[in-house]
Amino acid sequence: MLSLLLTFALLQETPPLENPRITPIVLVARKCAPAVVYIEARRPKAVIDIFGRRGAQWDAVTGSGVVVEKSGYIVTNHHVVGHDAQDIHITMFEEGQAPRRLPAKLISSAPNDDLALLKVDAGHDLPVILRGASSDLMLGETVVAIGNPLGQTKTVSAGIISGLDRELEVPETQPPLKFHGLIQTDAAINPGNSGGPLLNILGEMIGINTAIRAGAENIGFAIPVDRVEEVLRDLLSPAASRAWFGFEVDDQSTLCVNQVVPGSPAAEAGMEVGYKLLAINGVKIKSGEEYRLQRLPLAPKQPTTFTLAGPQGDRDYVVRGWDRAKGAIFARTGMTVEYLGVGWDGFLRVREVAPDGPAAELGLQSGDLLDAFKVVGTARAKRPRTEVELADLLASQPPLAQLELDILRDEDGNRRIDRNEVLRGVLSLR
């Protein structure tokens, strides 16, 4: 009798649910779905016809993304958009409004982590999902996935954490990926869920859904949010912006210019070390975070106005930035390069050489073909075939590193390279 009275008393103290069908999973879906977007893009695919001629066709790709910054930054998987995606659009599902389809820009990506950052201009602040932690996840705890599998938008599935710290190889991606430390879940994850969030029962993002095991049932994987946070810090840094201007700012405190690369667009515009950054395209910059976010979407070749305070007062500098790869190569070597389609694979050809850079010190000339790069002291030589590949190679080397170069130079002007026209030298990076 006493136990029945205690039970009755506890029931009286517990407020009745307004609607018992509103479960914690329903609350998570309501809270988080507005910050999940549907992504559509086109990517080129190389094809060879019956005559052996190379061509290209366009494949439509779809996926999901998560708004991570209210001004319109969206994180997704690199394999959804890639560096060669075009016509990227996102569809937003804001509460109380009809779906909106907007163009998006690829800002930066981390292919090895299968993460990418998009930017969309929605005209207002966007809803953002609260990010949790993946360091304290428990086997068996409830998780919720939201995404757009197989084009079915705003799809919610639920399950549990089935495993932690999983390793997975994905040979279907180009290049093939190998992941470490993944979260395994039995929540339904299908093609199109990629880039969407995996959430805990509090509505906190604990991972980004990234892969399913082909031929398996109820096995999906997500990149832990702790790793996503690490990558986001890099993707949201000025170094990840598409445009390179050739100057750096102390974004931790003073916002003063602390480096100007000789021969860069900033140097040509007259920028000098010590000037304080006040605004970008008329938008006032008051903190390092504002500087990073305002600089990220700036595009190469487009005029950008930087307002700086100097000894003679405030002044506007109109600068046309280079693309990131071209700038990264110039910053380390003092030269610019271009692709030349010679032979089966082609070469990188020296286009311009700055008079006071490492390339000039080595004696490189406009028109030289860059055949091979090898880090001094190592055995393996590499031959970058694109500006991006060369920029990545240079970025992996510390300051003052030395690279041994094989150079092809048509010294007699007969339009072919003879054996005595293969040169070798050592390039000391800045």
C-alpha positions as CSV (number, residue, x, y, z in Angstrom):
1,M,0.0,0.0,0.0
2,L,2.8,2.4,0.9
3,S,4.6,1.8,-2.5
4,L,1.3,2.5,-4.3
5,L,1.0,5.8,-2.4
6,L,4.6,6.7,-3.3
7,T,4.1,6.0,-6.9
8,F,0.9,8.1,-7.0
9,A,2.8,11.0,-5.3
10,L,5.6,10.8,-7.9
11,L,3.1,10.9,-10.7
12,Q,1.4,13.9,-9.2
13,E,4.8,15.7,-9.0
14,T,5.7,15.0,-12.7
15,P,4.0,17.5,-15.0
16,P,2.0,15.7,-17.7
17,L,3.5,15.8,-21.2
18,E,1.6,18.2,-23.5
19,N,1.8,15.6,-26.2
20,P,3.3,12.2,-25.4
21,R,4.2,11.7,-29.1
22,I,6.8,14.5,-28.9
23,T,9.8,12.4,-28.0
24,P,13.4,13.6,-27.5
25,I,14.1,12.5,-31.2
26,V,11.3,14.7,-32.4
27,L,12.7,17.6,-30.4
28,V,16.1,17.1,-31.9
29,A,14.7,17.1,-35.4
30,R,12.7,20.3,-34.8
31,K,15.7,22.0,-33.3
32,C,18.3,21.0,-35.8
33,A,16.7,20.4,-39.2
34,P,16.6,24.2,-40.1
35,A,20.4,24.2,-40.0
36,V,20.8,21.3,-42.4
37,V,20.9,22.1,-46.1
38,Y,20.5,20.1,-49.4
39,I,23.5,20.5,-51.7
40,E,23.5,20.0,-55.5
41,A,26.5,20.4,-57.8
42,R,28.0,19.2,-61.1
43,R,31.4,17.6,-61.4
44,P,33.3,16.8,-64.6
45,K,34.0,13.1,-65.4
46,A,36.7,12.2,-68.0
47,V,35.5,9.9,-70.8
48,I,37.1,8.3,-73.8
49,D,35.1,7.7,-77.0
50,I,35.4,4.7,-79.3
51,F,38.1,6.5,-81.3
52,G,40.3,7.0,-78.1
53,R,39.6,10.7,-77.9
54,R,39.3,12.2,-74.5
55,G,36.4,14.3,-73.5
56,A,34.3,15.2,-70.4
57,Q,30.8,14.8,-69.3
58,W,29.0,16.2,-66.3
59,D,27.7,14.2,-63.4
60,A,25.1,15.6,-61.0
61,V,26.0,15.1,-57.3
62,T,23.9,15.7,-54.2
63,G,24.6,15.7,-50.5
64,S,24.0,17.5,-47.3
65,G,25.6,20.3,-45.3
66,V,25.5,21.9,-41.9
67,V,25.5,25.6,-41.2
68,V,28.4,26.3,-38.8
69,E,28.4,30.1,-38.8
70,K,25.4,32.4,-38.9
71,S,26.8,34.5,-41.7
72,G,26.4,31.6,-44.1
73,Y,29.3,29.2,-43.8
74,I,28.4,25.6,-44.4
75,V,30.5,22.5,-43.8
76,T,30.1,19.4,-45.9
77,N,32.1,16.5,-47.3
78,H,34.9,17.2,-49.8
79,H,33.7,14.3,-52.0
80,V,30.3,16.0,-52.4
81,V,31.7,19.2,-53.9
82,G,35.4,18.6,-54.5
83,H,37.8,21.2,-56.0
84,D,36.3,20.8,-59.5
85,A,32.6,21.1,-58.7
86,Q,30.6,23.8,-60.6
87,D,27.1,25.2,-60.3
88,I,27.0,24.5,-56.5
89,H,23.5,25.3,-55.0
90,I,22.1,24.7,-51.6
91,T,18.4,24.5,-50.6
92,M,17.5,25.8,-47.2
93,F,14.5,24.6,-45.2
94,E,13.8,27.4,-42.8
95,E,10.9,27.1,-40.4
96,G,7.7,28.7,-41.6
97,Q,9.2,29.5,-45.1
98,A,9.1,27.8,-48.4
99,P,12.4,26.0,-49.4
100,R,14.9,28.4,-50.9
101,R,17.6,27.5,-53.5
102,L,20.6,29.7,-53.5
103,P,24.0,29.6,-55.2
104,A,27.0,28.7,-53.0
105,K,30.8,29.1,-53.3
106,L,33.4,26.6,-52.4
107,I,35.7,28.5,-50.0
108,S,38.2,25.9,-49.0
109,S,38.5,22.1,-48.5
110,A,40.6,19.5,-46.7
111,P,40.5,16.4,-49.1
112,N,42.4,14.1,-46.8
113,D,39.8,14.7,-44.1
114,D,36.9,14.7,-46.6
115,L,35.7,18.1,-45.4
116,A,34.9,21.3,-47.3
117,L,33.6,24.7,-46.5
118,L,30.9,26.6,-48.6
119,K,29.6,30.1,-48.3
120,V,26.1,31.3,-49.1
121,D,24.6,34.8,-49.0
122,A,21.1,34.4,-47.6
123,G,20.5,38.0,-46.7
124,H,20.1,37.3,-43.0
125,D,21.5,35.3,-40.1
126,L,21.1,31.5,-40.5
127,P,20.3,29.0,-37.8
128,V,23.4,27.1,-36.5
129,I,23.6,23.7,-34.9
130,L,25.3,23.6,-31.5
131,R,28.5,21.6,-31.6
132,G,29.1,19.1,-28.9
133,A,32.1,16.9,-28.2
134,S,33.1,13.4,-29.4
135,S,35.6,12.7,-26.7
136,D,33.0,11.3,-24.2
137,L,30.7,9.3,-26.6
138,M,29.3,6.1,-25.2
139,L,28.6,2.8,-27.0
140,G,24.8,2.4,-27.2
141,E,23.8,6.0,-26.8
142,T,21.1,7.3,-29.0
143,V,22.0,9.4,-32.1
144,V,20.1,11.1,-34.8
145,A,21.1,11.7,-38.4
146,I,19.6,14.4,-40.6
147,G,20.2,14.7,-44.3
148,N,19.0,14.3,-47.8
149,P,19.5,10.6,-48.8
150,L,18.8,9.8,-52.4
151,G,17.4,13.3,-52.9
152,Q,14.8,12.8,-50.2
153,T,15.2,16.1,-48.4
154,K,14.9,16.7,-44.6
155,T,15.2,13.0,-43.8
156,V,15.6,12.0,-40.1
157,S,16.8,8.6,-38.9
158,A,17.8,7.4,-35.5
159,G,19.9,4.7,-34.0
160,I,22.7,4.2,-31.6
161,I,26.5,4.5,-31.5
162,S,27.6,1.0,-32.6
163,G,31.3,1.5,-32.5
164,L,34.1,4.1,-31.8
165,D,37.5,4.7,-33.2
166,R,36.9,2.8,-36.4
167,E,39.2,2.8,-39.4
168,L,37.7,2.7,-43.0
169,E,39.1,2.8,-46.5
170,V,36.9,4.2,-49.2
171,P,38.3,3.2,-52.6
172,E,35.3,4.7,-54.5
173,T,36.5,8.3,-53.9
174,Q,39.1,10.0,-56.0
175,P,41.7,9.9,-54.6
176,P,40.9,6.9,-52.3
177,L,40.5,7.9,-48.7
178,K,41.5,6.2,-45.5
179,F,39.8,7.4,-42.3
180,H,40.8,6.9,-38.7
181,G,38.8,7.4,-35.5
182,L,35.4,7.3,-37.1
183,I,32.1,6.9,-35.2
184,Q,30.1,3.9,-36.3
185,T,26.3,4.0,-36.1
186,D,23.3,1.9,-37.2
187,A,21.2,5.0,-37.9
188,A,20.2,4.8,-41.5
189,I,22.8,6.6,-43.6
190,N,22.5,6.4,-47.4
191,P,24.1,8.3,-50.4
192,G,23.0,11.9,-50.0
193,N,23.5,11.9,-46.2
194,S,27.1,12.7,-46.8
195,G,28.0,16.0,-45.1
196,G,25.0,16.0,-42.8
197,P,25.1,16.0,-39.0
198,L,25.2,13.1,-36.6
199,L,23.5,14.4,-33.4
200,N,23.2,13.3,-29.8
201,I,19.9,13.3,-28.0
202,L,20.6,16.9,-26.8
203,G,20.6,18.1,-30.3
204,E,24.4,18.7,-30.3
205,M,26.4,17.8,-33.4
206,I,28.9,15.0,-32.6
207,G,30.0,14.2,-36.1
208,I,29.6,14.7,-39.9
209,N,28.2,11.7,-41.7
210,T,30.7,10.7,-44.4
211,A,30.4,7.1,-45.6
212,I,28.5,3.9,-45.8
213,R,29.9,0.4,-46.1
214,A,28.9,-0.9,-49.5
215,G,26.9,-4.1,-49.3
216,A,26.3,-3.7,-45.6
217,E,23.1,-2.9,-43.6
218,N,22.9,-0.6,-40.6
219,I,26.6,0.4,-40.8
220,G,27.3,4.1,-41.3
221,F,30.2,6.3,-40.3
222,A,30.8,9.8,-39.2
223,I,33.8,12.1,-38.7
224,P,34.0,13.0,-35.0
225,V,33.1,16.6,-34.3
226,D,36.4,17.1,-32.4
227,R,38.3,16.4,-35.6
228,V,35.8,18.6,-37.6
229,E,36.6,21.5,-35.2
230,E,40.3,21.1,-35.8
231,V,39.8,21.2,-39.6
232,L,37.4,24.1,-39.4
233,R,40.0,26.2,-37.6
234,D,42.2,25.7,-40.7
235,L,39.3,26.1,-43.2
236,L,38.2,29.3,-41.6
237,S,41.7,30.8,-41.5
238,P,43.0,33.5,-43.9
239,A,45.4,30.9,-45.4
240,A,42.3,29.0,-46.7
241,S,40.8,31.9,-48.7
242,R,40.7,31.5,-52.4
243,A,42.4,34.8,-53.1
244,W,46.0,35.5,-52.3
245,F,47.0,39.2,-51.8
246,G,50.6,38.8,-50.5
247,F,50.2,40.4,-47.1
248,E,49.6,39.0,-43.6
249,V,47.9,40.6,-40.6
250,D,48.4,40.1,-36.9
251,D,44.8,38.8,-36.4
252,Q,45.4,38.0,-32.7
253,S,45.6,41.6,-31.4
254,T,46.7,44.6,-33.4
255,L,45.3,43.9,-36.9
256,C,48.5,45.4,-38.2
257,V,50.2,44.3,-41.4
258,N,53.2,42.2,-40.3
259,Q,54.4,40.9,-43.7
260,V,54.2,42.0,-47.4
261,V,55.7,39.6,-50.0
262,P,57.9,41.5,-52.5
263,G,56.4,41.5,-56.0
264,S,52.9,40.5,-54.7
265,P,49.7,42.3,-55.5
266,A,49.8,44.0,-52.0
267,A,53.3,45.2,-52.6
268,E,52.5,46.5,-56.0
269,A,49.5,48.4,-54.5
270,G,51.9,50.1,-52.0
271,M,51.1,48.3,-48.7
272,E,53.7,48.4,-46.0
273,V,54.4,46.6,-42.8
274,G,52.9,48.4,-39.7
275,Y,49.8,49.7,-41.3
276,K,46.6,48.8,-39.4
277,L,43.7,47.2,-41.2
278,L,40.4,49.1,-40.7
279,A,38.0,47.6,-43.3
280,I,37.5,45.3,-46.3
281,N,35.3,46.5,-49.1
282,G,33.8,49.1,-46.7
283,V,33.0,46.5,-43.9
284,K,34.7,47.6,-40.7
285,I,37.1,45.0,-39.2
286,K,37.3,45.0,-35.4
287,S,38.6,41.6,-34.5
288,G,40.6,38.7,-35.8
289,E,37.5,36.6,-36.3
290,E,35.9,39.4,-38.4
291,Y,39.0,39.6,-40.5
292,R,39.1,35.9,-41.1
293,L,35.4,35.7,-42.1
294,Q,35.4,38.8,-44.3
295,R,38.5,37.6,-46.2
296,L,37.4,34.0,-46.9
297,P,34.9,34.7,-49.7
298,L,37.2,37.2,-51.6
299,A,37.7,36.0,-55.1
300,P,40.9,36.1,-57.2
301,K,41.2,38.8,-60.0
302,Q,38.3,40.7,-58.4
303,P,39.2,44.2,-57.1
304,T,39.1,44.3,-53.3
305,T,39.4,47.5,-51.3
306,F,41.5,47.3,-48.1
307,T,41.3,50.4,-45.9
308,L,44.4,50.8,-43.8
309,A,45.6,53.4,-41.3
310,G,49.2,54.6,-41.9
311,P,51.5,57.5,-41.1
312,Q,49.7,59.7,-43.6
313,G,46.2,58.8,-42.3
314,D,43.6,56.4,-43.6
315,R,43.9,55.2,-47.2
316,D,42.2,52.7,-49.5
317,Y,44.2,50.1,-51.4
318,V,42.5,48.5,-54.3
319,V,44.1,45.0,-54.8
320,R,43.4,42.3,-57.3
321,G,44.4,39.0,-55.7
322,W,45.8,36.0,-57.3
323,D,44.4,32.5,-56.8
324,R,45.7,30.7,-53.8
325,A,47.9,28.2,-55.6
326,K,49.6,30.8,-57.7
327,G,50.2,33.0,-54.6
328,A,51.5,30.1,-52.5
329,I,54.1,29.2,-55.2
330,F,55.2,32.8,-55.6
331,A,55.5,33.3,-51.8
332,R,57.9,30.4,-51.5
333,T,59.8,30.6,-54.8
334,G,59.5,34.0,-56.3
335,M,58.1,32.6,-59.6
336,T,54.8,32.0,-61.3
337,V,54.1,28.9,-63.4
338,E,51.5,27.7,-65.9
339,Y,50.5,24.3,-67.4
340,L,51.9,23.5,-70.8
341,G,50.3,20.5,-72.7
342,V,53.3,18.8,-74.1
343,G,53.4,15.0,-74.4
344,W,51.0,12.8,-72.6
345,D,51.0,14.5,-69.2
346,G,52.3,18.0,-69.9
347,F,54.6,20.1,-67.8
348,L,54.6,23.1,-65.5
349,R,56.4,26.0,-67.3
350,V,57.9,29.0,-65.6
351,R,56.0,32.0,-66.6
352,E,57.5,34.9,-64.7
353,V,60.5,35.2,-62.3
354,A,60.7,38.0,-59.7
355,P,64.2,39.6,-59.7
356,D,64.8,39.2,-56.0
357,G,63.4,35.7,-55.2
358,P,64.8,32.2,-54.8
359,A,63.9,31.3,-58.5
360,A,66.0,34.2,-59.7
361,E,68.9,33.2,-57.4
362,L,68.9,29.7,-59.0
363,G,68.8,31.2,-62.5
364,L,65.4,30.0,-63.6
365,Q,64.0,31.7,-66.7
366,S,60.7,32.3,-68.3
367,G,59.9,29.2,-70.5
368,D,61.8,26.7,-68.4
369,L,60.0,23.4,-68.0
370,L,59.9,21.9,-64.4
371,D,60.5,18.2,-64.8
372,A,61.1,17.0,-61.3
373,F,61.4,18.1,-57.6
374,K,63.2,16.3,-54.9
375,V,63.8,17.3,-51.3
376,V,67.6,17.4,-50.8
377,G,68.6,14.4,-48.8
378,T,65.7,12.2,-50.0
379,A,65.6,9.6,-52.8
380,R,62.2,10.1,-54.3
381,A,61.6,12.7,-56.9
382,K,58.1,14.2,-57.6
383,R,56.7,15.8,-60.7
384,P,53.8,18.1,-60.0
385,R,51.6,18.5,-63.0
386,T,49.3,21.3,-61.7
387,E,49.7,24.5,-59.8
388,V,47.7,23.0,-56.9
389,E,50.0,19.9,-56.7
390,L,53.1,22.2,-56.7
391,A,51.6,24.5,-54.1
392,D,50.8,21.5,-51.8
393,L,54.4,20.2,-52.2
394,L,55.8,23.5,-51.2
395,A,53.4,23.9,-48.3
396,S,54.7,20.6,-46.9
397,Q,58.3,22.0,-46.6
398,P,59.6,24.1,-43.8
399,P,61.1,27.6,-44.4
400,L,64.5,27.5,-46.0
401,A,64.0,24.0,-47.2
402,Q,66.0,23.0,-50.3
403,L,64.6,21.3,-53.4
404,E,66.6,19.7,-56.1
405,L,65.1,20.6,-59.5
406,D,65.4,19.0,-62.9
407,I,64.8,21.7,-65.5
408,L,64.3,21.4,-69.3
409,R,65.4,24.4,-71.3
410,D,65.4,24.8,-75.1
411,E,68.6,26.7,-75.2
412,D,69.2,26.4,-78.9
413,G,65.6,27.3,-79.8
414,N,64.9,24.3,-82.0
415,R,61.7,23.5,-80.1
416,R,62.9,20.2,-78.7
417,I,64.9,19.2,-75.6
418,D,68.2,17.5,-76.2
419,R,70.2,15.6,-73.6
420,N,72.5,18.5,-72.9
421,E,69.5,20.8,-72.3
422,V,68.5,19.0,-69.1
423,L,69.7,21.2,-66.2
424,R,69.8,20.6,-62.5
425,G,69.9,23.0,-59.5
426,V,68.9,23.5,-55.9
427,L,66.1,25.9,-55.0
428,S,66.1,27.3,-51.5
429,L,62.6,28.1,-50.4
430,R,61.6,31.3,-48.6
